[in-house]
Structure formats: C-alpha cells, structure tokens
Amino acid sequence: MPRTFIALRSVLYVPGSNERALKKSRSLAADALIFDLEDAVAPSAKVEARALVSRIVQERGFGLRQVVIRVNVLGSRWGYEDLMVAAKSGANAVLLPKVESGDMVRQAEMVLVGAGAPEDLALWCMMETPRGMLHAEEIATASPRIRAIVMGTSDLAKDLGAAHTKERLPFLTSFGLCLLAARSADVAIIDGVHLDLEDDEGFSRTCEQGFELGFDGKTLIHPKTINPANRAFSPTEEDIEQADRIIKAHNEAVAKGVGVVVVDGKLIENLHVEGARRTLLLANSIKKLEKNLSG
C-alpha cells in the first residue's frame, strides 16, 4: 500500500489565476486540491498566478486536504521559477506535467532541493504522453519523494489520435501500464478527468470503471463532481465490517497458531488480509478528513 496512506478519492483542479476559486476551495470536500499554473492559466497571466497561488497556500486554512501545485514544464519560460516558488510555498506536493522519464523527475527534484524544499515535499507525476506511458516504471521509481501518478487523458488522447469513448478503450493499455508501475512502486494513482460536465451518467460510469481498474481516486474539474467521486471511491459500510472481521479472525488464528482462517464461509489468505488492512486504512483516512471538514 502507498508509502504514506491518505485518501485521494477526489482531486480537484483549481485555476491558479482565479483568486475566488482558490479561496473557495478551502470549504470544499475534495480530498486534494491541485492549484494549476499550467494548462488553466494563460501565458500572459502565469507570473501573476504563481504569486497568487504562493500567497494563498501560505495563508493556509486547507485543513487535512492535500494541497498540490501543478507547475509548468521545467524547460518552459515559467517552469524553473514555478519550482523555486513551490519549494517554499508550504504545499504538500508539486505536480510535474508531461513527465516522460526518470531524468525529468530528478531534474525537477534538484531544483526543488536547491531552493530549500523540505524533505516531506512530495512529487506527483502527470502521465499524459505516449513516451511517458512507455517509461511508467522508470518514472514511478525515480525518487523517494514520488507519492502519486496522475493520468492526463486529455493530452494523451490528442497524442494518440484517440477518441474519448464511453468505455475508454483507447486508454486501457496506458491505464494498465501506469497502474502496474504505481502499484509496484507503492504509490497512489489517480484517474483522469471527465470533460463533459453535463454528462452525470458518464461521469458515474467512469468513476465506477476507475474504481474497478484499481485507481485510488479521480481528478475533477468542477466542485459538483466531488461528492459523487467521494462516494465511488469510498469503501461501503459492508466493506468496512467485512475487513474488520477478516483482521480479527486473522489475528485470532495467529494467536492460536492456526494456519487456516475462514470468514463468512470463505478461506482467507494473506492477500485478503492485506486488502482488509488497506480498506480500514482508507476508511480511517476518510473519517479524519470528514471530521476535519465538519470541525
């Protein structure tokens, strides 16, 4: 399970140039917020947006939510300064766009460290190009700071010449490569955005598919999709109760020196125990987030 286990069911992009939206995000029920300095900001507004995001993050007030700054590509006009500012902003993580190799991760990390980034500043990696997909394992293991892989299906569709279909079949190979890389590296992985805000049924369908594939949550572009995403990627009460029974039965068996454990008529193996522990960790993380929001 991820090195630092936190709920990432709903990960909302917030335009870095929109002060009102940045401040409003403090009251939203998203598990994580990505303050976007890249795609959501026009070239003429990028310098101003960088200063605005830095100020808003340093003012805090986000509780237990993960606050992430998506910077511009290091080789762009803005990337280096974005990293320099993000390093001391107080954000939980920096999201690197269009990552295509382990070297790209390490170069960005060197800038952050040189700028005085704390040891607990995490790196998230956007996976949105064919080359990135082919180097997924290399990217996921490029640094101990990496905590999440984020799918960028919009840019990926453009590069692939693929369509956004209901079943998302054009993306399944990329999803599989990145899921394998994330799980082998023990980091979280977040599904891409659903672009049609009027298509509630389609959004629910992609959340369900993402959950079934193994994603930890979904990136979002509008606050109205936060609650549906939270529901889709949360364990049910039945899931939690079953996980609790599995853990208790396993512990009792270990204490008695019994090698075979049966719960609800099913043989329980170590893989079921690990899954149960993950479910309880997720449920506990969600409980803390919800308590923090209500308090």
Residue pairs with C-beta under 8 A, 6 or more apart in sequence:
1 186
1 274
1 277
1 278
1 281
2 147
2 186
2 187
2 188
2 216
3 147
3 186
3 187
4 122
4 147
5 278
5 281
5 282
5 285
6 31
6 66
6 188
6 285
7 31
7 217
7 282
7 285
7 286
7 289
8 31
8 32
8 66
8 148
8 188
8 190
8 216
8 217
9 31
9 216
9 217
9 218
9 229
9 230
9 232
9 233
9 234
9 286
10 29
10 30
10 31
10 32
10 217
10 218
10 220
10 225
10 226
10 229
10 230
10 233
11 30
11 31
11 32
11 33
11 34
11 66
11 68
11 150
11 190
11 217
11 218
11 219
11 220
12 25
12 28
12 30
12 32
12 33
12 34
12 219
12 220
12 221
12 223
12 226
13 34
13 36
13 40
13 70
13 193
13 219
13 220
13 221
14 21
14 22
14 25
14 33
14 34
14 35
14 36
14 40
15 21
15 22
15 36
15 40
15 41
15 49
16 22
16 35
16 36
16 37
16 40
16 41
16 49
16 50
16 52
16 53
16 69
16 70
17 40
17 41
17 42
17 45
17 48
17 49
17 52
19 52
19 56
22 35
22 52
22 53
22 56
23 56
24 223
25 33
25 62
26 61
26 62
26 63
28 223
28 226
29 226
29 227
29 230
29 290
29 293
30 65
30 220
30 223
30 226
31 65
31 66
31 217
31 230
31 289
32 65
32 66
32 67
32 68
32 217
33 62
33 65
33 66
33 67
33 68
34 68
34 69
34 70
34 95
34 219
35 53
35 56
35 57
35 67
35 68
35 69
35 70
35 91
36 70
37 46
37 49
37 50
37 53
37 69
37 70
37 71
37 72
37 78
37 82
38 70
38 71
38 72
38 73
38 97
39 97
41 49
46 72
46 77
46 78
47 78
47 81
50 78
50 81
50 82
50 85
51 85
53 69
53 89
54 85
54 86
54 89
57 67
57 69
57 89
57 90
57 91
58 89
58 90
60 90
63 289
63 292
63 293
64 288
64 289
64 292
65 289
66 92
66 93
67 90
67 91
67 92
67 93
68 91
68 92
68 93
68 94
68 95
68 124
69 82
69 86
69 89
69 91
69 93
69 94
69 95
70 94
70 95
70 97
70 126
71 78
71 79
71 82
71 83
71 86
71 94
71 95
71 96
71 97
71 108
72 78
72 79
72 82
72 97
73 79
73 97
73 98
74 80
74 83
74 96
74 104
74 107
74 108
74 111
80 111
83 94
83 108
83 111
83 112
83 115
84 111
84 115
86 94
86 112
86 117
87 94
87 111
87 112
87 113
87 115
87 116
87 117
87 121
88 115
88 116
88 117
91 121
92 121
92 122
93 121
93 122
93 123
93 124
93 147
93 148
94 108
94 112
94 121
94 122
94 123
94 124
95 124
95 125
95 126
95 150
96 104
96 105
96 108
96 123
96 124
96 125
96 126
97 126
97 128
97 152
98 126
98 128
98 129
98 132
98 152
98 155
99 105
99 125
99 126
99 127
99 132
99 139
100 129
100 131
100 132
100 135
100 139
101 131
101 135
101 138
101 139
102 135
102 138
102 139
102 141
102 142
103 142
104 139
105 123
105 125
105 139
105 142
105 143
105 146
106 142
106 143
108 123
109 123
109 143
109 145
112 121
121 145
122 145
122 146
122 147
122 148
123 143
123 145
123 146
123 147
124 146
124 147
124 148
124 149
124 150
125 139
125 140
125 146
125 148
125 149
125 150
126 132
126 150
126 152
127 133
127 136
127 139
127 149
127 150
127 151
127 152
127 156
127 174
127 178
128 151
128 152
128 153
128 154
128 155
128 156
128 159
129 155
129 156
129 159
130 156
130 159
130 160
132 139
133 156
133 173
133 174
133 177
133 178
134 177
136 149
136 177
136 178
136 180
136 181
137 180
137 181
137 184
137 185
139 146
139 149
139 181
140 146
140 149
140 178
140 181
140 182
140 184
140 185
140 187
141 181
141 184
141 185
146 185
146 187
147 187
147 188
148 182
148 187
148 188
148 189
148 190
148 216
149 178
149 181
149 182
149 187
149 188
149 189
149 190
150 189
150 190
150 192
150 219
151 171
151 174
151 175
151 178
151 189
151 190
151 191
151 192
151 215
151 219
152 192
153 164
153 168
153 171
153 192
153 193
154 192
154 193
154 195
156 162
156 171
156 174
156 192
157 163
157 164
157 170
157 171
160 170
162 170
162 171
163 170
164 195
166 202
166 205
167 209
168 175
168 206
168 209
171 192
175 213
178 189
179 189
179 213
179 214
179 215
182 188
182 189
183 189
183 214
188 216
188 217
189 214
189 215
189 216
190 215
190 216
190 217
190 218
190 219
191 206
191 207
191 210
191 213
191 215
191 217
191 218
191 219
192 218
192 219
193 218
193 219
193 220
193 221
194 202
194 203
194 206
194 218
194 220
194 221
194 225
195 221
196 202
196 203
197 221
197 222
197 224
197 225
200 228
203 225
203 228
204 228
204 232
206 218
207 218
207 228
207 229
207 232
207 233
208 232
210 217
210 218
210 232
210 233
211 232
211 233
215 233
216 233
217 229
217 233
218 229
218 232
218 233
220 226
220 229
230 286
234 282
234 283
234 286
235 243
235 279
235 282
235 283
239 279
240 279
240 280
240 283
242 263
242 264
242 276
243 275
243 276
243 277
243 279
243 280
243 283
244 276
244 280
245 263
245 264
246 261
246 263
246 268
246 272
246 273
246 276
247 273
247 276
247 277
247 280
249 261
249 262
249 263
249 268
250 261
250 268
250 273
250 276
252 258
253 259
253 260
253 261
260 267
261 267
261 268
262 268
